[in-house]
Amino acid sequence: AGNFLLEAQNRGYLVNEAILQQWKLFEQNRANSWAPSSKIFYGADLTQAYRLYLLALAKVPELGAMNRLKEFSYISAEAKWRLAAAYQLVGLENIATSLIKGLPVDFPARSNPGSTYGSDLRDESMVLETLTIMDKRDKAEKLLSAVAAKLSSENWYSTQTTAYSLIAIAKYCGKNQSGAKIIANEVVNGKAAGINVSSY
């Protein structure tokens, strides 16, 4: 919900400041009270990393909590990617770069989505978003093709996976600054359909 509110606000939509402020305070409290443990279930570190990323996106970063998670011995690759995005947003590019060094950009399919309702495509989309935020567009471009190919397949994906994929693709593509037309031909249910627009 916080992610949705922040993205809406960043795109100029009117967001209730009181609700946003309450959300920030709640997440700051949760971020600071989170304690790492080697016995955590799958996803607890990712949940914390995602929380810290959103607080950085909201311009109220919790650097102490970020540093504690960074030093957590059992932090997963997925959580490292999300935490790197948080460090990048607060201007600590060197830490962000060191966090992702040697990390995989793709993940095996899971039989159980865990507490974060995750999937390999959802995690790859988060990686794509992080690479875009870090302006590593060459690496991001390769992953973009893989994410788009999976998304356009006939496979079923959860709402969360689909949403993260679309967010990551949209952030990579950005706005149509040139104003050039978008022209595409598609076949939908056996019928030809054309797209011809000058802006989006």
C-alpha positions as CSV (number, residue, x, y, z in Angstrom):
1,A,0.0,0.0,0.0
2,G,2.8,2.4,0.9
3,N,4.6,1.6,-2.4
4,F,1.4,2.4,-4.3
5,L,0.9,5.7,-2.4
6,L,4.5,6.8,-3.0
7,E,4.4,6.0,-6.7
8,A,1.1,7.8,-7.1
9,Q,2.5,10.9,-5.3
10,N,5.7,10.8,-7.4
11,R,3.5,11.0,-10.5
12,G,1.6,14.0,-9.3
13,Y,-1.5,12.4,-7.9
14,L,-3.0,13.9,-4.7
15,V,-2.2,11.6,-1.8
16,N,-3.6,12.2,1.7
17,E,-0.5,13.5,3.7
18,A,-1.9,12.3,7.0
19,I,-2.3,8.8,5.8
20,L,1.2,8.8,4.2
21,Q,2.7,10.2,7.4
22,Q,1.1,7.5,9.5
23,W,2.4,4.9,7.2
24,K,5.9,6.3,7.4
25,L,5.9,6.3,11.2
26,F,4.6,2.8,11.3
27,E,7.2,1.5,8.9
28,Q,10.0,3.4,10.7
29,N,9.0,1.8,13.9
30,R,8.9,-1.7,12.3
31,A,12.3,-1.1,10.6
32,N,14.0,-0.1,13.9
33,S,12.5,-2.9,15.9
34,W,13.4,-5.6,13.4
35,A,16.0,-8.0,14.8
36,P,18.0,-10.3,12.6
37,S,18.1,-14.0,13.4
38,S,19.5,-17.1,11.8
39,K,16.2,-18.8,12.5
40,I,14.1,-16.4,10.3
41,F,11.6,-17.9,7.9
42,Y,12.0,-17.3,4.2
43,G,11.3,-13.7,3.3
44,A,11.8,-11.9,6.7
45,D,15.0,-10.3,5.5
46,L,13.4,-9.4,2.2
47,T,10.4,-7.8,4.0
48,Q,12.8,-5.7,6.0
49,A,14.8,-4.8,2.9
50,Y,11.7,-3.8,1.0
51,R,10.5,-1.7,4.0
52,L,13.9,0.1,4.0
53,Y,13.7,0.6,0.3
54,L,10.3,2.2,0.6
55,L,11.4,4.5,3.4
56,A,14.4,5.6,1.3
57,L,11.9,6.2,-1.6
58,A,9.8,8.3,0.8
59,K,12.9,10.3,1.7
60,V,12.9,9.2,5.3
61,P,15.6,6.5,5.3
62,E,16.6,4.5,8.3
63,L,20.3,4.2,7.9
64,G,20.9,2.4,11.2
65,A,18.4,-0.3,10.2
66,M,19.9,-0.5,6.7
67,N,23.4,-1.0,8.1
68,R,22.2,-3.7,10.6
69,L,20.5,-5.6,7.8
70,K,23.6,-5.3,5.6
71,E,25.7,-6.9,8.3
72,F,23.2,-9.8,8.8
73,S,25.2,-13.0,8.1
74,Y,22.3,-14.8,6.5
75,I,20.9,-12.1,4.3
76,S,19.5,-13.6,1.1
77,A,20.4,-12.5,-2.4
78,E,16.9,-11.2,-3.0
79,A,17.1,-9.0,0.1
80,K,20.5,-7.7,-0.9
81,W,19.2,-6.5,-4.2
82,R,16.3,-4.6,-2.6
83,L,18.6,-3.2,0.1
84,A,21.1,-2.0,-2.6
85,A,18.2,0.0,-4.2
86,A,17.7,1.7,-0.8
87,Y,21.4,2.6,-0.5
88,Q,21.4,3.9,-4.1
89,L,18.4,6.1,-3.3
90,V,20.1,7.8,-0.4
91,G,23.2,8.4,-2.4
92,L,25.5,5.7,-1.1
93,E,26.4,4.2,-4.4
94,N,29.5,2.5,-3.3
95,I,27.7,0.4,-0.7
96,A,24.9,-0.4,-3.2
97,T,27.5,-1.6,-5.8
98,S,29.3,-3.7,-3.2
99,L,26.1,-5.3,-2.1
100,I,25.2,-6.6,-5.5
101,K,28.7,-7.7,-6.5
102,G,28.5,-11.3,-7.7
103,L,24.8,-11.7,-7.0
104,P,22.6,-13.7,-9.4
105,V,20.1,-11.8,-11.5
106,D,17.8,-14.8,-12.0
107,F,16.3,-17.2,-9.6
108,P,15.0,-20.8,-9.7
109,A,11.3,-21.3,-9.6
110,R,9.8,-21.9,-6.2
111,S,7.3,-24.5,-5.2
112,N,6.2,-22.3,-2.2
113,P,5.9,-18.5,-2.5
114,G,6.7,-18.0,1.2
115,S,5.5,-15.2,3.3
116,T,6.2,-12.6,0.7
117,Y,4.2,-14.3,-2.0
118,G,7.3,-14.4,-4.1
119,S,8.2,-16.0,-7.4
120,D,11.3,-16.1,-9.6
121,L,9.8,-13.6,-11.9
122,R,8.9,-11.2,-9.0
123,D,12.4,-11.3,-7.7
124,E,13.9,-10.9,-11.2
125,S,11.7,-7.8,-11.6
126,M,13.0,-6.4,-8.4
127,V,16.5,-6.9,-9.7
128,L,15.6,-5.2,-12.9
129,E,14.2,-2.2,-11.0
130,T,17.3,-2.0,-8.8
131,L,19.6,-2.1,-11.9
132,T,17.5,0.7,-13.4
133,I,17.8,2.8,-10.2
134,M,21.5,2.2,-10.2
135,D,21.7,3.3,-13.9
136,K,23.3,-0.1,-14.9
137,R,21.2,-0.1,-18.1
138,D,23.4,-2.6,-20.0
139,K,22.8,-5.3,-17.4
140,A,19.2,-4.2,-17.0
141,E,18.5,-4.5,-20.7
142,K,19.4,-8.2,-20.8
143,L,17.1,-8.8,-17.8
144,L,14.4,-6.7,-19.3
145,S,14.1,-9.1,-22.3
146,A,13.9,-12.1,-19.9
147,V,11.2,-10.5,-17.7
148,A,9.2,-9.3,-20.7
149,A,9.4,-12.8,-22.3
150,K,8.1,-14.5,-19.2
151,L,5.4,-11.9,-18.7
152,S,4.2,-12.4,-22.3
153,S,4.1,-16.2,-22.0
154,E,0.9,-18.2,-21.5
155,N,2.0,-18.9,-17.8
156,W,-0.2,-17.7,-15.0
157,Y,1.3,-15.2,-12.6
158,S,0.0,-13.7,-9.4
159,T,-1.2,-10.2,-9.2
160,Q,1.9,-9.3,-7.2
161,T,4.3,-10.9,-9.7
162,T,2.6,-9.2,-12.6
163,A,2.5,-5.8,-10.9
164,Y,6.3,-5.9,-10.0
165,S,7.1,-7.0,-13.6
166,L,5.1,-4.0,-15.0
167,I,6.6,-1.6,-12.5
168,A,10.2,-2.7,-13.3
169,I,9.6,-2.5,-17.1
170,A,7.9,0.9,-16.8
171,K,10.8,2.3,-14.8
172,Y,13.3,1.0,-17.2
173,C,11.5,2.4,-20.3
174,G,10.7,5.7,-18.6
175,K,8.7,8.4,-20.3
176,N,8.5,8.9,-24.0
177,Q,10.7,12.0,-23.9
178,S,11.1,12.3,-27.7
179,G,7.4,12.3,-28.4
180,A,8.0,9.8,-31.2
181,K,5.0,7.7,-32.2
182,I,4.6,4.2,-31.0
183,I,3.4,2.0,-33.8
184,A,2.7,-1.7,-33.3
185,N,0.8,-4.4,-35.0
186,E,-0.7,-7.2,-32.9
187,V,-3.0,-10.1,-33.4
188,V,-5.6,-10.5,-30.6
189,N,-8.0,-13.5,-30.7
190,G,-7.1,-14.0,-34.4
191,K,-7.9,-10.4,-35.4
192,A,-5.3,-7.8,-36.4
193,A,-5.1,-4.9,-34.0
194,G,-3.0,-1.8,-34.5
195,I,-1.5,0.7,-32.1
196,N,-0.5,4.2,-33.2
197,V,0.0,6.8,-30.5
198,S,2.2,9.8,-30.1
199,S,2.5,9.8,-26.3
200,Y,1.9,7.6,-23.3
